[in-house]
């Protein structure tokens, strides 16, 4: 079974990051924990790292839509009410 969605485009998709076990397991060879626990710890640290990457590069969907169409460095940034009204109008247009 193919788990790739039909709209998937490998040319525009963000890169995937995977764990290189050979690079990280040696850091834990002196630890008195099982191989399974070492891998679990690496997976947890990897997940935390990816969260920071998502925050830094705007891969989080919330970051992609928040402030859309606005320039945060402009001399006259929009106020919260204007942003909410613009979002409401956009939602109404999508529903129509």
N, CA and C atoms as an extended XYZ file, in Angstrom:
288
Properties=species:S:1:pos:R:3:atomname:S:1:resname:S:1:resid:I:1 pbc="F F F"
N         0.836       -1.183        0.000 N   UNK     1
C         0.000        0.000        0.000 CA  UNK     1
C         0.879        1.243        0.000 C   UNK     1
N         0.541        2.212       -0.816 N   UNK     2
C         1.298        3.444       -0.952 CA  UNK     2
C         0.719        4.505       -0.019 C   UNK     2
N         1.554        5.011        0.926 N   UNK     3
C         1.093        5.998        1.900 CA  UNK     3
C         1.318        7.439        1.443 C   UNK     3
N         1.779        7.634        0.222 N   UNK     4
C         2.046        8.972       -0.287 CA  UNK     4
C         0.745        9.588       -0.780 C   UNK     4
N         0.379       10.779       -0.276 N   UNK     5
C        -0.862       11.414       -0.735 CA  UNK     5
C        -0.760       11.775       -2.216 C   UNK     5
N        -1.887       11.802       -2.918 N   UNK     6
C        -1.855       12.072       -4.361 CA  UNK     6
C        -1.322       13.461       -4.704 C   UNK     6
N        -1.453       14.445       -3.806 N   UNK     7
C        -0.983       15.798       -4.090 CA  UNK     7
C         0.490       15.999       -3.741 C   UNK     7
N         1.174       14.943       -3.308 N   UNK     8
C         2.578       15.031       -2.907 CA  UNK     8
C         3.453       15.341       -4.114 C   UNK     8
N         4.306       16.348       -3.968 N   UNK     9
C         5.247       16.724       -5.016 CA  UNK     9
C         6.643       16.684       -4.413 C   UNK     9
N         7.483       15.716       -4.792 N   UNK    10
C         8.817       15.608       -4.183 CA  UNK    10
C         9.704       16.821       -4.443 C   UNK    10
N         9.416       17.592       -5.492 N   UNK    11
C        10.236       18.762       -5.796 CA  UNK    11
C         9.972       19.919       -4.847 C   UNK    11
N         8.753       20.004       -4.300 N   UNK    12
C         8.411       21.107       -3.404 CA  UNK    12
C         8.296       20.669       -1.947 C   UNK    12
N         8.386       19.387       -1.702 N   UNK    13
C         8.262       18.878       -0.332 CA  UNK    13
C         9.485       19.250        0.488 C   UNK    13
N         9.281       19.559        1.777 N   UNK    14
C        10.444       19.856        2.618 CA  UNK    14
C        11.290       18.603        2.784 C   UNK    14
N        12.571       18.773        3.036 N   UNK    15
C        13.429       17.593        3.205 CA  UNK    15
C        13.036       16.817        4.449 C   UNK    15
N        13.242       15.525        4.410 N   UNK    16
C        12.967       14.699        5.576 CA  UNK    16
C        14.272       14.491        6.337 C   UNK    16
N        14.154       14.445        7.628 N   UNK    17
C        15.308       14.240        8.481 CA  UNK    17
C        15.142       12.902        9.186 C   UNK    17
N        16.173       12.093        9.159 N   UNK    18
C        16.112       10.782        9.801 CA  UNK    18
C        17.272       10.646       10.774 C   UNK    18
N        17.131        9.719       11.674 N   UNK    19
C        18.159        9.481       12.692 CA  UNK    19
C        19.255        8.601       12.109 C   UNK    19
N        20.486        9.051       12.249 N   UNK    20
C        21.641        8.251       11.865 CA  UNK    20
C        22.124        7.541       13.129 C   UNK    20
N        21.643        6.319       13.313 N   UNK    21
C        21.937        5.585       14.540 CA  UNK    21
C        23.440        5.411       14.746 C   UNK    21
N        24.182        5.183       13.670 N   UNK    22
C        25.627        4.978       13.787 CA  UNK    22
C        26.344        6.225       14.298 C   UNK    22
N        25.764        7.378       14.063 N   UNK    23
C        26.386        8.616       14.522 CA  UNK    23
C        26.129        8.887       15.997 C   UNK    23
N        24.981        8.446       16.516 N   UNK    24
C        24.604        8.819       17.886 CA  UNK    24
C        24.748        7.718       18.926 C   UNK    24
N        24.658        6.462       18.533 N   UNK    25
C        24.786        5.377       19.514 CA  UNK    25
C        26.137        5.352       20.220 C   UNK    25
N        27.239        5.684       19.560 N   UNK    26
C        28.523        5.676       20.286 CA  UNK    26
C        28.572        6.617       21.486 C   UNK    26
N        27.764        7.665       21.487 N   UNK    27
C        27.747        8.580       22.630 CA  UNK    27
C        27.217        7.904       23.896 C   UNK    27
N        26.508        6.801       23.730 N   UNK    28
C        25.885        6.131       24.863 CA  UNK    28
C        26.504        4.766       25.158 C   UNK    28
N        27.640        4.436       24.550 N   UNK    29
C        28.201        3.100       24.733 CA  UNK    29
C        28.686        2.849       26.152 C   UNK    29
N        29.040        3.883       26.887 N   UNK    30
C        29.496        3.707       28.266 CA  UNK    30
C        28.352        3.757       29.274 C   UNK    30
N        27.156        3.999       28.817 N   UNK    31
C        26.002        4.081       29.717 CA  UNK    31
C        25.500        2.679       30.060 C   UNK    31
N        25.007        2.541       31.269 N   UNK    32
C        24.519        1.249       31.742 CA  UNK    32
C        23.014        1.131       31.488 C   UNK    32
N        22.633        1.252       30.219 N   UNK    33
C        21.238        1.091       29.828 CA  UNK    33
C        21.185        0.183       28.599 C   UNK    33
N        20.033       -0.402       28.380 N   UNK    34
C        19.889       -1.343       27.264 CA  UNK    34
C        19.927       -0.613       25.922 C   UNK    34
N        20.136       -1.376       24.862 N   UNK    35
C        20.141       -0.821       23.506 CA  UNK    35
C        18.803       -0.160       23.192 C   UNK    35
N        17.722       -0.770       23.640 N   UNK    36
C        16.380       -0.220       23.411 CA  UNK    36
C        16.222        1.141       24.105 C   UNK    36
N        16.734        1.250       25.337 N   UNK    37
C        16.652        2.515       26.065 CA  UNK    37
C        17.527        3.592       25.419 C   UNK    37
N        18.665        3.199       24.883 N   UNK    38
C        19.529        4.145       24.183 CA  UNK    38
C        18.802        4.699       22.958 C   UNK    38
N        18.182        3.804       22.191 N   UNK    39
C        17.457        4.238       20.998 CA  UNK    39
C        16.264        5.125       21.374 C   UNK    39
N        15.586        4.785       22.457 N   UNK    40
C        14.456        5.598       22.895 CA  UNK    40
C        14.919        6.998       23.292 C   UNK    40
N        16.028        7.088       24.002 N   UNK    41
C        16.576        8.376       24.403 CA  UNK    41
C        16.981        9.198       23.174 C   UNK    41
N        17.618        8.560       22.218 N   UNK    42
C        18.014        9.261       20.990 CA  UNK    42
C        16.779        9.745       20.244 C   UNK    42
N        15.734        8.921       20.187 N   UNK    43
C        14.494        9.334       19.514 CA  UNK    43
C        13.856       10.537       20.195 C   UNK    43
N        13.882       10.565       21.518 N   UNK    44
C        13.326       11.700       22.265 CA  UNK    44
C        14.134       12.970       21.978 C   UNK    44
N        15.457       12.861       22.037 N   UNK    45
C        16.303       14.022       21.746 CA  UNK    45
C        16.135       14.469       20.296 C   UNK    45
N        15.975       13.521       19.394 N   UNK    46
C        15.762       13.834       17.975 CA  UNK    46
C        14.446       14.585       17.794 C   UNK    46
N        13.424       14.149       18.496 N   UNK    47
C        12.119       14.807       18.412 CA  UNK    47
C        12.207       16.251       18.903 C   UNK    47
N        12.931       16.462       19.991 N   UNK    48
C        13.122       17.820       20.509 CA  UNK    48
C        13.877       18.672       19.493 C   UNK    48
N        14.913       18.109       18.901 N   UNK    49
C        15.697       18.821       17.889 CA  UNK    49
C        14.828       19.210       16.703 C   UNK    49
N        14.012       18.291       16.220 N   UNK    50
C        13.133       18.582       15.091 CA  UNK    50
C        12.120       19.667       15.427 C   UNK    50
N        11.676       19.712       16.673 N   UNK    51
C        10.753       20.768       17.085 CA  UNK    51
C        11.410       22.140       16.950 C   UNK    51
N        12.678       22.228       17.340 N   UNK    52
C        13.389       23.498       17.191 CA  UNK    52
C        13.615       23.831       15.718 C   UNK    52
N        13.876       22.835       14.917 N   UNK    53
C        14.038       23.070       13.475 CA  UNK    53
C        12.733       23.598       12.894 C   UNK    53
N        11.615       22.972       13.271 N   UNK    54
C        10.309       23.433       12.793 CA  UNK    54
C        10.059       24.881       13.180 C   UNK    54
N        10.392       25.231       14.416 N   UNK    55
C        10.197       26.610       14.862 CA  UNK    55
C        11.091       27.574       14.096 C   UNK    55
N        12.320       27.168       13.861 N   UNK    56
C        13.278       28.049       13.203 CA  UNK    56
C        13.023       28.243       11.721 C   UNK    56
N        12.499       27.225       11.065 N   UNK    57
C        12.317       27.310        9.624 CA  UNK    57
C        10.871       27.480        9.214 C   UNK    57
N         9.963       27.643       10.166 N   UNK    58
C         8.573       27.904        9.825 CA  UNK    58
C         7.875       26.735        9.174 C   UNK    58
N         8.218       25.507        9.541 N   UNK    59
C         7.561       24.346        8.960 CA  UNK    59
C         6.247       24.020        9.653 C   UNK    59
N         6.044       24.632       10.797 N   UNK    60
C         4.806       24.429       11.533 CA  UNK    60
C         3.673       25.133       10.778 C   UNK    60
N         2.553       24.441       10.500 N   UNK    61
C         1.463       25.061        9.743 CA  UNK    61
C         0.950       26.361       10.354 C   UNK    61
N         0.982       26.474       11.662 N   UNK    62
C         0.519       27.699       12.306 CA  UNK    62
C         1.413       28.866       11.894 C   UNK    62
N         2.716       28.632       11.816 N   UNK    63
C         3.635       29.691       11.402 CA  UNK    63
C         3.395       30.081        9.950 C   UNK    63
N         2.974       29.152        9.139 N   UNK    64
C         2.785       29.438        7.728 CA  UNK    64
C         1.556       30.303        7.480 C   UNK    64
N         0.547       30.235        8.354 N   UNK    65
C        -0.661       31.023        8.120 CA  UNK    65
C        -0.740       32.275        8.972 C   UNK    65
N        -0.074       32.299       10.117 N   UNK    66
C        -0.127       33.477       10.979 CA  UNK    66
C         0.633       34.625       10.345 C   UNK    66
N         0.000       35.769       10.272 N   UNK    67
C         0.645       36.942        9.717 CA  UNK    67
C         0.793       36.886        8.219 C   UNK    67
N         0.057       35.990        7.594 N   UNK    68
C         0.152       35.839        6.144 CA  UNK    68
C        -0.194       37.159        5.453 C   UNK    68
N         0.645       37.562        4.529 N   UNK    69
C         0.382       38.780        3.773 CA  UNK    69
C         0.752       40.052        4.505 C   UNK    69
N         1.399       39.947        5.628 N   UNK    70
C         1.793       41.146        6.363 CA  UNK    70
C         3.308       41.232        6.411 C   UNK    70
N         3.795       42.429        6.532 N   UNK    71
C         5.226       42.658        6.658 CA  UNK    71
C         5.503       43.068        8.095 C   UNK    71
N         6.121       42.192        8.886 N   UNK    72
C         6.344       42.526       10.295 CA  UNK    72
C         7.297       43.696       10.490 C   UNK    72
N         8.046       44.049        9.453 N   UNK    73
C         8.985       45.153        9.575 CA  UNK    73
C         8.442       46.460        9.015 C   UNK    73
N         7.171       46.463        8.615 N   UNK    74
C         6.610       47.682        8.041 CA  UNK    74
C         6.477       48.769        9.113 C   UNK    74
N         6.369       50.018        8.654 N   UNK    75
C         6.244       51.139        9.584 CA  UNK    75
C         4.884       51.149       10.279 C   UNK    75
N         3.889       50.561        9.631 N   UNK    76
C         2.529       50.559       10.166 CA  UNK    76
C         2.005       49.122       10.223 C   UNK    76
N         2.463       48.321       11.221 N   UNK    77
C         2.011       46.937       11.283 CA  UNK    77
C         0.515       46.881       11.610 C   UNK    77
N        -0.192       45.863       11.100 N   UNK    78
C        -1.628       45.765       11.355 CA  UNK    78
C        -1.906       45.447       12.829 C   UNK    78
N        -3.042       45.907       13.288 N   UNK    79
C        -3.430       45.606       14.658 CA  UNK    79
C        -4.173       44.264       14.680 C   UNK    79
N        -4.399       43.744       15.857 N   UNK    80
C        -5.037       42.438       16.025 CA  UNK    80
C        -6.433       42.408       15.426 C   UNK    80
N        -7.208       43.459       15.599 N   UNK    81
C        -8.571       43.503       15.073 CA  UNK    81
C        -8.539       43.400       13.544 C   UNK    81
N        -7.631       44.121       12.903 N   UNK    82
C        -7.530       44.069       11.447 CA  UNK    82
C        -7.154       42.673       10.977 C   UNK    82
N        -6.226       42.031       11.678 N   UNK    83
C        -5.834       40.675       11.306 CA  UNK    83
C        -7.007       39.704       11.446 C   UNK    83
N        -7.774       39.827       12.536 N   UNK    84
C        -8.924       38.943       12.743 CA  UNK    84
C       -10.003       39.185       11.697 C   UNK    84
N       -10.233       40.445       11.350 N   UNK    85
C       -11.224       40.761       10.315 CA  UNK    85
C       -10.793       40.198        8.966 C   UNK    85
N        -9.519       40.329        8.633 N   UNK    86
C        -9.018       39.800        7.365 CA  UNK    86
C        -9.161       38.277        7.324 C   UNK    86
N        -8.874       37.633        8.442 N   UNK    87
C        -9.016       36.179        8.520 CA  UNK    87
C       -10.476       35.780        8.379 C   UNK    87
N       -11.386       36.529        9.000 N   UNK    88
C       -12.816       36.239        8.920 CA  UNK    88
C       -13.303       36.385        7.475 C   UNK    88
N       -12.864       37.443        6.804 N   UNK    89
C       -13.249       37.656        5.405 CA  UNK    89
C       -12.735       36.516        4.537 C   UNK    89
N       -11.495       36.116        4.755 N   UNK    90
C       -10.907       35.023        3.980 CA  UNK    90
C       -11.690       33.724        4.205 C   UNK    90
N       -12.086       33.456        5.445 N   UNK    91
C       -12.888       32.269        5.739 CA  UNK    91
C       -14.245       32.324        5.045 C   UNK    91
N       -14.866       33.502        5.062 N   UNK    92
C       -16.165       33.667        4.400 CA  UNK    92
C       -16.037       33.430        2.892 C   UNK    92
N       -14.978       33.921        2.299 N   UNK    93
C       -14.768       33.736        0.861 CA  UNK    93
C       -14.536       32.274        0.515 C   UNK    93
N       -13.818       31.563        1.390 N   UNK    94
C       -13.577       30.143        1.147 CA  UNK    94
C       -14.848       29.331        1.273 C   UNK    94
N       -15.724       29.718        2.192 N   UNK    95
C       -16.987       28.998        2.405 CA  UNK    95
C       -17.999       29.260        1.300 C   UNK    95
N       -17.860       30.390        0.601 N   UNK    96
C       -18.833       30.767       -0.447 CA  UNK    96
C       -18.651       29.955       -1.704 C   UNK    96
